[in-house]
Amino acid sequence: MGRAPLLFLGGIVATAVCAEIVLRGLPVSTGTMTGYYQDPDILAYPAHHTWTMATGWDLRNPHTLRANNWGFAAEHEFTAAPEAVALIGDSYVEASMLAPRDRPAAQLEALLPGQRKVYAMGTPGTAMLDYAQRIRFANERFQIRDFVVLMEGADARQALCGSGNIVSRCLDPETLEPRTARHPRASAWTDLARHSALAQYLMSQLRFKPATVVKAMFTRKPPEEAGAGAGKVAPTAPDPEQLARAQAMVDAVVQQFFATVPRAQIRQLVFLVDGRRTSQAAPRTLAELERAHLILRLREQGATVHDLEPLYAAHAARSQRSLAVGPYDGHLNPMGLHLAMAAAAQSLAR
């Protein structure tokens, strides 16, 4: 090999080493080391594992999180506590972008009388059938009988296999039959990347995906095509066939959910369903109709369901302050979480 290629490769290696050293001094997101440690259907962290989370290339909202004895990002160690409340959900519950006192479990605990503990059992990137597994787990291991589920309006659809939000149980998108789709074991490259600040910065902060870059290199997209359809198009009402398929999907997910949870052991099951955060009316899209059908089916099963949209609309009518963490992050901020947790606390106190 000639001198020039060697110098070129040496420069790349030196740059990578320097970047690694610099990034190790910054609050770059670190490896979460998630796996099926406690239950074959529940994705968790190693017990007492510590990691850092931050948002975006400029490392906004950095926080250090620590898993408890059962592998959840929670303030409490989990022990048998029949009087406790389990707060179930995805990244909305873990809320790694917020300070500990602003996270939903801390807010709900402060609103409950009698010093009741709230067990935060949030796992990012999960959906409704995964919530059912955590409810089962919390009842079996900790004898918890009161549950609050903070969920997105699309959590039923995200329970379909292949949605990208599955860690164990899901429904086949065509047949709606139950399936199991667990995450594969981490590869040697993944294990190595978990311990590299540069690799974590590229994947966690920049969302860099080599496969996407390679695909873009071999995909021709002229400027006139790139700009096509850029204007806003008014949403159209779904046709009856689309709506029927969406409702059948919701029915199947709800049926599987309640077939999994230990209904006889549950005292209170409270759902908080996220939605549009505006006071302005909007056309009823397929997603809106699907969400409304989900709320209807949950109530028919005897659960307490809080549609959070009216609370958001009341807030929007009196204040222009956003309920999102920021334009770069649609998760609920402390103010939005307070609206939701106050509704949950009211139901639990009855």
N, C-alpha and C positions, 0 to 999 in steps of 0.2 A: 504494500500500500504506500502511495506517495506521501510526501510531507504535508501537502495541502489538505487531503482528506483527514489525516491524523490530527492536524491542528483544528479542523472543523469539528471533529468528534470530541476532541479535548475541550473545545469551547462550550459545546453543548453540555458535557458532563459537569464542567466547572460552573456553568450557569445554574444547572439543576441543583448542585450541591449548595451554592450560595442561596438559592431560593428556598431550599429546605431549611437552612439555618435561620434565615430571616423569618420564615413563616412559623417556625417553632417558638418564636418569641411573641407571636400574635395570637389572638383568641380564635384560631381556626377550628372549625368543627373537627372533633376527633372521633375515632372509631367507637361505635356503640356496642359492637360485639354481640349483637342480638342472636338468639337461638332458642331452641325448645328445651329449656333447662328444667322447668317444673312440671310441664304438662305437654303431651304430644300435639295438642291443638292450640297452644297459647305461646305466642312469641314474646320473649321477655329479654331482659338484660342479665348478665351475670350478677349474682348477689353482691351488693356493695360496690359495684363497678362505678367509676367516676368518669365522666366525659364532658366535653364542651360542645355547645351548640351556638351557631351564629347564622345570620341571614345575609346573603348576597356577597358580592365581590368586596364590599367595603366593611364587611363583618359587623353588621348592625345587630343590636340587641344580644350581645354575647352573654351567655350564662353557663355556669358549671352545674351539672346535674349529678345526682348520686342515686343509684338504685338501692332499694331497701333489701331486707332479707329475702324477699320473694321475687326480686328482679323487676320491680316497678319504680318509676320515678315518682316517689311519694315521700311525704314528710314523716310519715309514721312507719315503724316496723309493723308488719302484719302478724297478728296473733288472733286466736279465737276471740271474737267480740260480737256476740249476738246483737248488742245495742248499736253497733256501728252502722254507717251507711256506706255502700260501695258506689262510687261515681265511675261510670263506665263510658268509654268513648274512644276516639282516636286522638289525633294531635290536638284537637280542641280541648281535651281533658289534660293531656300532658303539658300543653302550653309552655313549651321550652323557651319561647321568645319573651316570656314575661317574668318579672321578679316573683320569687316564691309566694309572697304575701298576696299577689294579684291573681294567682292561678285559681281555677274554679274550685278545687277541693278546699283550699284555704278560705275562700270567700263563703262557700256553703257552710263550712264548719263554724265560721264566725256568726252566721245567721241562725244556726240551730240552737235551741235551748238545751240546757242540761249537760253541756260539755260533751256532746256526742262526737265521736271521731268520724272523720270522713276518709275512707280509703280510696285514694286516687288510683284507678286501674285503667289508665289510658295507654293505648298502643298505637302509634302513628301508622297510617297506611292500612287501616282495617275497616271492616264494614259490619253490617248488621248481624250476620251469622257468627262472626267472631265475638261480638258483644254477648251473644247467647252463651258461648263457651266460657267467657269470663264470669258471667252471672252464675253458671253452674259451678265453676271452680270456687268462687267466693263463698257460695253456700256450703259446699262440701268441706272446704278447708277451714273456713273462719266462722261458719254458722250465721252468716249475715242473711238477713231477711228483708231489708229495705234497700232498694236500688234506684239510682237516678241514672238515666241514659241520656247523654248529650249527643245528639246526632245531627247530621246534615240531611237535607231533604232528599238527596240522591243515595242515601245509604242502602236502600233496598236494591237499586240497580247496581251499585258497587259490589253487592254480594254475588253477582254472576261471575262464574269462572272466567279468568282472563281479563278482568277489569283493571288489574294492577293494584287492587286493594284487598287481596286475599292472602291470608296466612295459614288457613287450614280448610274450613268447611265453606262450600260454595254450591251454587246451582248451575247446572249445564245451561248455557244461554239458549240452546235450541229446545231441549226436552224439558227443562226445569227440574230435572232429577238431581238429587243431592250427590255431590262429589267431594273428594278431598284433594287439595292442591297445596301441599306444604312447600316452603322455601327449600331449595337444595342446600346441601352443606357448602360452606364457604370454600372456594378454591384456594390454591396456594397463592395465586396473584392477589386475591381479595384479602387474604390474611396479611400479605406484605403491605398492600395499600392502606390497610387500617392503621398501620403504624407510621405512615409517611405523611407529614404535614402538607407536602406539595401535592401528593395524590388526593388527599382529603380536600384541599382547597379547590383543585380542578373539578372533582366530582360533586362535592357538597356545596361549595360556594358558587362556582361557575356553571354547575350542571353540565360539565363537558362529557359528551358521549362519543367515543371514537367511532362507533358504528354510524352515527348520524353524520359525522364529518366525512367519512368514506362515501356514504351514500350521496352526499351533496356534491362531492367531487365528480361523480359520474352521472349527475342529473342536470339536464339542461333546462333552465328556467329563464326565458327572456324577460326583460323589464316589463313589457306590456302584459305578460301573463302574471307577473308578480303583483301588479297593481289591480288586476281584475278582481272584482268583487270586494274591493276595499271599503266601499261605502256601506253605511248601515242599511240593512234590509229589515223591514218590519216583519216580525215573526208571524207565521201563519198558523191558524188553528189546525190541530192534528186531525187526520181523517179517522173515521170510526174504527177502522182496522188497526191503526197504530195505537189508538187509545185502548182498544180491547186487549192487545198484546201487552201493553204496559200494565194494565190492571191485573191481568193474569199473572204477570211476573211478580207484582207486589203481593198478590194473594199467596203465591207459592213461597215467597220469602218469609212472609209473616207466619204462615202455617209451620214452616220449618223452624222458625225462631221459637215459637211457643211449644213445639214438640221437643225442643232441646232444654229449655229452662225448667227448673224444678218448680212448677207452678204451685204445688201443694205446700211448698216450704216458703213461698214468697208472701210477705205481708203487704208491702207497698212496692209498686213498680211505676216509676214516674219517667215519662219521656219528655225531653225538651227538644223540639224540632226547629232547627235553624231555617232561615228563609231570607226573603228579600228585605233589605234594610232601608226602606224608603216609605214615605207616606203617599206616594203617587201611585195611582192605579195603573195596571199594565195588562196587556192581553194575556189570556190564559193559554200559555204554551203547553206542550206535552209534558215538560218537566214540572210545571206548576200543577197540572191535573194529576200527574203521577204522585206528587207530594201530597196533594189533598186526599187522594185515595189511600195512601199509606196512613195518614192520620185517622181517617175513617175506620180502617181495618184494625188499627191498634186500639181505638176506643171500643170497638165491638168486642174485642178480646178482654175487656174489663180493665185495661190499663188507664192510668191518669196521663193525659197527653196535653202538654202546653204547646200550642202553636205560637212560636215566638214572633211571628210577623206583626200581630197587633201591638205587641210591646215595642217593637222597633218603630212601627208607624207612629205611635204616641210620642216616642222620643223624638223622631224626626219632625213632628209637628211643633215641638217646643224648643228644639235646639238644632243647630247646624253641625254640631260636633259628630264626627264619624264614630261608628262603633267597631271599625276595623283597626287592626294594629297599624296599618298604613297602606298607601297605594300599592306597595310591593308585597303585602301580606294580608290576605282576606280573613285571617283568623280573628275571632272576637277579641277586642281589647278589654282592659279591666272594667270599663263602664258597661260594655255589652254583656260581659260575663256576669256582672252584678244583676242586671235585669233578669237573666236566665236563672241564676242561683236563688234570687229572691222568690221567683215563682216556684222553684223546687222546694225551698224551705217552707213556704206557705202550705204546700200540699203535704209535706212530711209531718207538719205540726198538727194536722187534723186528727 
